[in-house]
Amino acid sequence: MGTAMRCLIVEDYVELAELWRLELADLGFEAVAVHSAEAAFAHMLLTPFDLVIADLGLPDGSGLTVAQSAAIRAPGAAVIVVTGQADYPHGELFGMSTNIVAVFRKTSDLNDMLAFADHLRVKRARALGQGDAALPPAEPAARASSDRASLRAGPPELRARLRAAG
């Protein structure tokens, strides 16, 4: 069996970052969550990540600078940008860093982002010749714990904060 795909999550909202980390770990990722651009840069110096999921609006920088740094430190790493902002409605982010492969809204369904990340994981495994046998099955029903279900649903103030925070 091959090595797990390494994922760096850069999200300042701690509960959301933890939810993403747990969900991605269940899909077979080695997922690490950090809460600032500075922490992301430090982690990228130590670990070659295959996937970076970065919030566009971070308290100490931008997910875009995280993406650009990842392009230098790990040119093969894919970057998914997550944002609550509507500043780039026409796909402009794709032209700002060569490794941005997807942009998702924070207020969108989490399953879309997870499905896309899982697609990248399967694609990588196949490219490495690991085939489908090396891939653990993704079973959403088995992944739902009561803690995660409450994180997924989130209180109304969480949804409002995500929309406002970007």
N, C-alpha and C positions, 0 to 999 in steps of 0.2 A: 504494500500500500504506500502511496506517495505521501509527501508532506502536506499538511493542511495549508490552505491559503491564509496568509497573514493579513489581517485587516486592522487599520488604525482608525478609530472613531474620534472625531474632534468636534465636540458639542459641549457648549457651556452649561446647558441645562442638565444637571447631573442625573436626574431620574430618567430623562429621555435617553441619554447616553447609555445608561445601564440597561434599559430596555433593549436598545439596539444591540448592545454587546451580548446579552443573554440570547436573543433571537438568532443572531449570527453564529454564536457558539453552537447552538442547537442544529444549525445547518452544516456544521463541520468546519467553521472558520476558527482560526486562532485570533480572537478579537481582543483588542486592548482599547480602553476608552480613556481619553484625556479631555481636559476642559478649557484649554487655551491654545493659541497658536504657538506660544513659547514652549509649552510642554510637547506639542506635536513636533516641533523642530528638534527638540532634544531626543525624542523617541526615534525619529527618522535617522539620526546620527548613529544610533546603536543597532537598529533593526531594519532590514530591508522588507518593507511591506509590499504586498501584491495589490492591495486595495486600500484606498483612503476614502472615508466618508467624512466630509467636512461641512460644517455649518458655515454659511456665507458670512454671517454676522457674529464675530467673536469679540469678547470684551477687549482683547489686546491685539486685534488685527482682523484679517479677513481670511475666509476659507479659500479665497483666490490665491493669496500668498502661500497658504499651505499647499495648494495644488501646484503652484509654480515651484516650490521647494521640492515637492515630491518628484516632479519631472526631472529635476537635477540629480537628486539623491537616488532615485529608483526609476529610471526612464521607462521601464515596462509596467509600472504601477498604474492602475486605472483609478480615476478619482470620480466619486459621486458627490456632487454639491447638493446640499439641502438648505433650503431657505424659506423663510416666511415672508420675504420681500417680493414685490412685483416689479423691481427695478429693471429687470432684463426680460421683457416679455417676448422677445423675438429671437431667443437663442444666442444672444451676444456672448454669454459666458463660454460657449464652446470655442470661440476664437481667442479667448484670453489665456488659455493654457492648453497645450497640445494633449494632455492626458485626461481632460474632463470628458467622461463618456456618458454622463447622465446628470440631469438636474431634476430634483423632486421638491415639491412644496412640503413644508413641515405639516401643513394642515391636511395634506393628502393622505390616502390610505397607506399605512405602514406596509401593508402586504405588497404594494407595487415596488417599493424600494427593496424589500427583502427578496422578492422574486427576481428582480434584476441582478442583485448581488449574487444570488444562487445561480443564475444563468452564467455569470462571469466565472463562478467557481467550477461549474460543470464544463464550460468551454476550456478553461485552463487545464483541468484534469485530462480532458480528451487530447489537448495539444501536447501534453506531457506523456501521452500514451498509456495513461492509467485506465482509460475506459470507464464504463459505467459501474463496473464491479467495485471500483475504488471509492465510489461515492456513497456516503450514507444516505438513506432515504430521508427526504424532507416530508415530515408528517405534521402539518400544522396542528392537528387535534392533539397530538402527543406533546406539543410544545406549550400548550396553554396551561399555565398554573394559575392559581387564584391571584398570586402576587402580580404576575405578568398581565393577567386579564385586567386587573385594576390599573396597572400602569398604562396598558393599551387604551382603556376607556378614558382614564384620566378624569379628574373632576373638571367641571366647566371652567374653573379659573385657570387650569392648566392649558386648556385649549385657547382661552382668551390670551393668556400670557405668551403662548407660542405665536399666535397671530401678531401680537404687538411687538414681540422681541425680534422677530425676523431671524 
